[in-house]
């Protein structure tokens, strides 16, 4: 019998922990799967960890992980996924807006479609139109265009993964926003299904318009990752050769002018040619160094993007 691991990042969600665990338990009782719930406290400043410890003590299926500080959602997800023992790994938010009752349907879809990831598409979103829906739609549109991964809703945290895909996502920073892209880079097949979405009952949203600029910055990063992560010399080398070539052409032109007796000193074009030539050499050098760093990354032992302060389970 397969085991399902639920991974839930928690940041200041003390009132949501108990009803979330109850909802997961109710949903999984309709299936034949064994399951575990991994609650990762990401440096909460409220009573979230106390409630996680309480739930862990009261049920053998709950595991609590307390990170030493607030690392962000990506690292919290990475900590939970690394700890997960299930054949299938389910990720969802800790704010009760995702509905655990959708999980059995998503697991069945994973089986029926023989895919690697089933992602949720939030229908009738219960979020503010200006601060949440509008930036989300814009981000979804840009991601579809830029990455070629044709999902309608990138922002839904409710997803079901096969273990081998989830364990190799390589999450850190703010890359949780681009999990579907990271999965596709591994060759994963993704199916998206409609899921329910509820209004937040307790606590405050951690999102707002301010994150739009961070999303755009991360989008540029994911563009680079998708095309050049394993071959950075193709990006820096091409750019460097173009820059260096333009500089050489200008330098040759200036040299010809000098041979013809023209006064070249003080001409802005001379300075531009020198700058482009030197800049091109530097960019190519960056590409070579990046290739060396990637080789070191793949050949050396990978380090975790987080530190765990403590862990609790029913066995303690």
N, C-alpha and C positions, 0 to 999 in steps of 0.2 A: 504494500500500500504506500503510495507516495505521500510525502510530507510537504506541507505548505508553510513557508515562513513569511510572516507579515512584518515588514520593516517600516517603522513610523518615527520620523524625526519629531522631536517635541521641543518647542521653545515657548515658554510661558503659556501653557495650556492646561493648568492644574484642574480646571472644572470639566475638561473634555476627556480626561484619561479614562475614568471609570466607565462612562457611557460608550466610549469608543471600544474598549475591551469587551463590553457586554454585547455591542453590535456585531463584533467579529465572531464572538462565541455563538451567537444566535444564527449567524449566516453559515458558519461551518458545521453546525449541528445537522444541517440538511444534507451534508455530504458524507462520504466515507473516508475523507482525508484526515490524517493526523495533522496537527498544526502547532505553530508556536508564534507568539507575538513578541517582537523585539522592539522595545520602546527606547529610543536614544535621546537622552536629555542633553540638549545642545546648549549648556550653560544658562539654563533658565534662572531668572531672579525671583520667581514666585515659589509656590509650593509644589511645582511639578514633580521634582525628584521624590519628595515625600510620598506623593500619591503613586508614583511608579513603584517605589519600594513596597508600598502597601499592597498594590495589585500583584506584585511578584510573590509576596509572601502568601497571598490567598489563593493563588492558582499556579499549578505546575507548568502551565503553558505560557506564562509571561516571564520574559527576561528583560531586565532593566540595565541599560548602559549609561553611565554618567560621564560625559566628556568634561575635561578639566576646565574648559572655557568655551565661549561661543565661537565655533569655527564656521558656522554657516550650514545651510541645508545640504550642500553637496557632500561635505565631510561627514556629517551626521548619517546620511544615507550610506556612505562608504563604510562607516563603522558597523552599521547594522547588517549590511550585506555581507561583510567579511565574517560576521558572527553567525550568520544564518546557516542552518543545516538542511533546509528543505530542498527538495527536487525542483520545486517551483517557488519563486520569490515574488511576493506582492508588495508594492510600495504604495503608500497613501499618506495624506496629510493627517495631522493630529487635531484638526479643528472641527471635525465632524461634518465638513462640507462634502467629502467623499462618502459614499454609502457602501459599507461592507457587504450589503445584501447583493450587490452587483458582482461580487467576486466569483461565486459558483458559476454564473453564466459566462464570465470571462474565461474561467478555467476550461469550461466545456468548449468554448470557441477555440481556445488554444489547441485542444485535442482534435476538434472537427476540421479546422483549417490546416492542421499540421504546421503551424507557424512557430516562431520563436518568442514573439512578444505580442501581447494584446494590450492595446492602449485605450484608455477611456476618452470619449468625446462628450464633454458636458453639454447636456441639453437643458434649455431654460435656466441658464446661469443666474444664480441669486447674488450677483455682485453689483456694485455701483457701476453705472454705465460709463461715466467719464473716467474715473480713476482706475478702473479694472478692465472693463470690457473693451473699450476703445484701444488702449495700448496693446491688449492681448491680441485683438484682431489684426492690428498693424504688424505686430511681431510674427504672428502666424503667416501672414501674407508674405513678409520678407523671407522667412525661413523656407517656405515652399519654393519661392523663386530661386533663392541662392543655393540651397542645399540639394534640391531635387527630391527631397523626401516629402511625399504628398500626403501630409496629415492635415486634417481640419483643425485640430486642437492640440498644440504642442504643450500647453500649460497644465493639462490635467495630470495630477500626480498619481492617480489610480492606474496602475499598470501591473500586468502579470508577466513575469519573465521565466524562461527556462534558466536553470542555475548557471550554466556555463556562460550565458550571455551576461547576466547580472554581475557575476563575479569578475568580469573582465571589462567593465565599463570605464575604469580608470577615472573615477570621479574626484575632483578637487576644485577649489575656487568656487565658481558659480556655474559649473558645467551641468548641474542638474536640469537647467532650462533646456538643454540640448540632448537629453538622454536618447530620444529617438534617433538623432543623427549619429551619436556614438555607437548605438546598437547596429545601425545599418553599416557603419564602417567595419563592423565585425562580420558582415555578411548576413545579419539577421533579417528574417522576414517579419514584417509588422502588419497586424490587422487592427483597425480601429473600430470600436463599437460604441453605440450611444450608452451613456450611463447617467444616473441621477445626480443632481447637484442640489445641496441644501444651503439655506442661509445660515450664517454663523449665529449660534446661540450664545456662546460664552467667549469671553476674551476679545482681544482686538486684532484686526488684520495687520499683518506685517508688511503688506504691500501698499504701494501708492504710485503716484505719477513719477516720483523721484527715481524709481527703479528703471524707468524707460531708457535713460541715458546709459545705465549700466548694461542693460540688455543689448543696446546698440554696440557698445564696446565689446561685449562678449560675442556678439554676432560676427564682428570682424575677426575675432580670435578663432571662432569655429569655422569660418570660411578658410582661414589659413590651415587649420588642422585638417579639414576635409580634403584639401587639395595638396598640401605640402608637408603634412606632419612627418611622414616617413622619408621625404626627399626635399628638405629645405633648400638644398643647393639649386633645385630647379627654379625656385622663386628668386632667391638672392643672386644666383648665377646669371639668370636671364636679365634681371634688373641691372646688375653690375656690368654685364657685357654691353647693354644698351647705353648706359651712362658713360662707361669708359670709351665706347666707340664714338659717341657724340663728342666727347672731349678730344679724342685723337683727331677727328675730322676738323674741328675748330683749330686745334694746334697746327695741323698741316696747312690750313688756310692762312693762318697768321704767319707761319714760316714762309710761305710763298710770297705773301705781301712784303715781308722783310727782305727777301731776295730781290724783289722788284724795286727795292729802295724806299718803300713807304715807312713812315715812322709808326711803329706799333706800340711804343711805350705809352701807358696811360689809357689804352683802349679797354673798355669794359669787356669786349669779346675775348681779349687775352686772358683776363682774370677768370672769365667763365670757362674757358677751355681748360685752364689749369685745375680749377675746382672740380670740373666734371671728370677729368682724368684721375685725379687723386680719389675723388668720391667713388668712382667705379671700382678702383682697386680695393678700397675699404669694404664696399658692399660684397664683392666676391670673396674677400677674406672672411666676412661674417658668415657667408654661406658655407665655407669650408669648416669653420669652427662649429657651426650648427650641426653639420653632418657628423663631426667628431663627437659632439655632445649626444646626438641621437644614438650613435654607436655605443657610447658609454652607458646611456640609459637602458638600452636593450640588453646589454651584456652584464650589467651589474645588478645587484640585488635591489629591487624596488623598495622604497621607503613608504610608510603609511602617511597620509596627509592629516593625521590626528593623533592624539594621545588620550588614552582612557584612564580616568582617575579611579574608577571602581566599577564593578559589575555585580549584579545580584540575580539570583535565580532561586527556585524552590529547593535546590540541592544544598544551598548555603545553610 
